[in-house]
Amino acid sequence: MLRRRDIDHILRAAAALSGHAHFVMVGTGAVIATVRHIPLAMMMTEEIDIYVEDAADPEWISDLIDATIGRYSQFHRTFGYYGDGVSQRTAVMPLDWRSRTVEYATPDGLATALCPSAEDIAIAKLCAWREKDQAWLREVFRSGIAKAAKVADLLGSPLPDAAPAADELVRRLGVATAPG
């Protein structure tokens, strides 16, 4: 189970490794960092997905994060959580997702992360549509952390070419919000 203090630790470690203090955090970690009173079912992850947007070579930094504090690293084995170095293409979200972000800062101010809204993360999970994403989506809508109506509205926004067709995303949203 990932907590904010774990996110802070990962962000500080990534900052120390990379020499960058500002990250973009996508996925479940962004919601854990920015939303209060999250159901336990939504916290059942071991990682945050982060990347550095303004680096000369962001993929090198993502690889460094993976190799040093990523899955199966000594960091992961020691603490039970890890940083997943990803890229800008990892989370498929509306092109205007930045207009709805919240900046999260570690309490000591050593690292910050730009966090997309819960609705933008929900769209990324609708695009990925893995079994774990479907379970997460059911919980995020059931708990009211993300609003299905807002997600439906955002599906009308321009999406990257990598996104499934709009009618498929609407179908998936219906499945994720269906009772039972």
C-alpha positions as CSV (number, residue, x, y, z in Angstrom):
1,M,0.0,0.0,0.0
2,L,1.5,3.3,-1.1
3,R,1.2,6.4,1.1
4,R,2.1,10.0,0.6
5,R,5.3,9.6,2.7
6,D,6.4,6.8,0.4
7,I,5.7,9.1,-2.6
8,D,7.8,11.8,-0.9
9,H,10.7,9.3,-0.4
10,I,10.6,8.2,-4.1
11,L,10.5,11.8,-5.3
12,R,13.4,12.9,-3.1
13,A,15.4,9.9,-4.3
14,A,14.6,10.6,-7.9
15,A,15.6,14.2,-7.4
16,A,18.9,13.3,-5.8
17,L,19.7,10.8,-8.6
18,S,18.7,12.9,-11.5
19,G,19.7,16.4,-10.4
20,H,16.1,17.5,-11.3
21,A,13.6,18.5,-8.6
22,H,10.5,18.8,-10.8
23,F,8.7,15.7,-12.2
24,V,5.4,14.8,-13.8
25,M,3.7,12.0,-12.0
26,V,1.0,10.0,-13.8
27,G,-1.1,7.1,-12.7
28,T,-2.3,6.1,-9.3
29,G,0.5,7.9,-7.5
30,A,-0.8,11.3,-8.7
31,V,-4.2,10.6,-7.2
32,I,-2.7,9.4,-3.9
33,A,-0.6,12.5,-3.7
34,T,-3.4,15.0,-4.3
35,V,-6.6,13.5,-3.0
36,R,-7.6,13.1,0.7
37,H,-9.5,10.0,2.0
38,I,-8.7,7.5,-0.7
39,P,-10.2,4.0,-0.4
40,L,-7.5,1.4,0.5
41,A,-8.3,-0.5,-2.8
42,M,-6.9,2.5,-4.7
43,M,-3.7,2.6,-2.7
44,M,-2.7,-1.0,-3.5
45,T,0.3,-0.2,-5.7
46,E,4.0,-0.3,-5.0
47,E,5.1,2.4,-7.5
48,I,4.7,5.9,-8.8
49,D,5.2,6.6,-12.5
50,I,7.3,9.7,-13.0
51,Y,9.3,11.5,-15.7
52,V,11.2,14.7,-16.1
53,E,9.7,16.9,-18.8
54,D,12.3,19.6,-19.1
55,A,15.5,17.5,-19.2
56,A,17.8,17.4,-22.2
57,D,17.5,13.6,-22.3
58,P,14.3,12.6,-20.4
59,E,14.6,9.0,-21.4
60,W,18.1,8.7,-19.9
61,I,16.7,10.0,-16.6
62,S,13.7,7.5,-16.8
63,D,16.2,4.7,-17.4
64,L,18.4,6.0,-14.4
65,I,15.3,6.0,-12.2
66,D,14.3,2.4,-13.3
67,A,17.9,1.1,-12.8
68,T,18.4,2.7,-9.4
69,I,15.1,3.0,-7.6
70,G,12.9,0.9,-9.9
71,R,11.2,-2.4,-9.7
72,Y,13.5,-5.2,-8.2
73,S,16.1,-2.6,-7.3
74,Q,17.8,-2.6,-3.9
75,F,15.6,0.4,-3.1
76,H,12.4,-1.6,-4.0
77,R,13.6,-4.6,-2.0
78,T,14.5,-2.4,1.0
79,F,11.3,-0.2,1.2
80,G,8.7,-2.2,-0.7
81,Y,7.9,0.6,-3.2
82,Y,9.7,2.1,-6.1
83,G,9.8,4.7,-8.8
84,D,8.9,3.7,-12.3
85,G,10.7,6.0,-14.8
86,V,8.2,6.5,-17.7
87,S,7.9,8.8,-20.7
88,Q,5.4,11.5,-21.8
89,R,3.7,8.8,-23.9
90,T,3.0,6.5,-21.0
91,A,-0.4,8.0,-20.0
92,V,-2.7,8.7,-22.8
93,M,-4.7,11.7,-21.6
94,P,-6.6,14.7,-23.2
95,L,-4.1,17.1,-24.9
96,D,-5.2,19.8,-22.5
97,W,-4.6,17.8,-19.3
98,R,-2.1,20.4,-18.0
99,S,-4.9,22.9,-17.5
100,R,-6.3,20.6,-14.7
101,T,-3.1,19.7,-12.9
102,V,-2.1,20.2,-9.2
103,E,1.5,20.6,-8.2
104,Y,2.5,18.3,-5.3
105,A,5.5,19.2,-3.2
106,T,7.3,17.0,-0.7
107,P,7.0,18.5,2.8
108,D,10.7,19.5,2.8
109,G,10.4,21.2,-0.6
110,L,13.2,19.1,-2.2
111,A,11.0,17.7,-5.0
112,T,7.7,18.6,-6.7
113,A,5.5,16.7,-9.1
114,L,2.9,17.9,-11.5
115,C,-0.2,15.7,-11.0
116,P,-3.0,15.3,-13.6
117,S,-6.5,15.4,-12.3
118,A,-8.3,12.2,-11.2
119,E,-10.4,12.5,-14.3
120,D,-7.4,12.7,-16.6
121,I,-5.9,9.7,-14.9
122,A,-9.2,7.9,-15.4
123,I,-9.0,8.6,-19.1
124,A,-5.5,7.2,-19.2
125,K,-6.7,4.1,-17.5
126,L,-9.7,3.8,-19.9
127,C,-7.1,3.9,-22.7
128,A,-4.9,1.3,-21.1
129,W,-7.9,-0.9,-20.1
130,R,-5.9,-3.6,-18.3
131,E,-7.7,-5.6,-15.6
132,K,-6.1,-3.6,-12.8
133,D,-7.1,-0.4,-14.6
134,Q,-10.7,-1.6,-14.8
135,A,-10.8,-2.4,-11.0
136,W,-9.2,1.0,-10.3
137,L,-11.8,2.8,-12.4
138,R,-14.7,1.1,-10.7
139,E,-13.4,2.2,-7.4
140,V,-12.5,5.8,-8.4
141,F,-16.1,6.3,-9.7
142,R,-17.7,4.5,-6.8
143,S,-15.9,6.6,-4.3
144,G,-16.6,9.9,-6.2
145,I,-12.9,10.8,-6.5
146,A,-13.4,11.1,-10.3
147,K,-16.8,12.0,-11.7
148,A,-18.0,9.9,-14.6
149,A,-19.9,12.9,-16.1
150,K,-16.7,15.0,-16.2
151,V,-14.8,12.1,-17.8
152,A,-17.5,11.7,-20.4
153,D,-17.2,15.5,-21.2
154,L,-13.4,15.2,-21.4
155,L,-13.7,12.3,-23.8
156,G,-15.0,15.0,-26.3
157,S,-11.6,16.8,-26.0
158,P,-8.8,16.2,-28.4
159,L,-6.9,13.1,-27.5
160,P,-3.5,11.8,-28.8
161,D,-3.5,9.6,-31.8
162,A,-2.5,6.7,-29.5
163,A,-6.0,6.8,-27.9
164,P,-8.6,4.2,-28.8
165,A,-11.6,5.5,-30.8
166,A,-13.9,7.8,-28.9
167,D,-16.9,5.4,-29.1
168,E,-14.7,2.6,-27.6
169,L,-13.7,4.9,-24.7
170,V,-17.4,5.7,-24.1
171,R,-18.2,2.0,-24.1
172,R,-15.4,1.4,-21.6
173,L,-16.6,4.2,-19.4
174,G,-20.1,2.6,-19.4
175,V,-18.5,-0.8,-18.3
176,A,-16.5,0.9,-15.6
177,T,-19.5,2.8,-14.2
178,A,-22.1,-0.1,-14.5
179,P,-23.6,-1.1,-11.2
180,G,-22.6,-4.4,-9.7
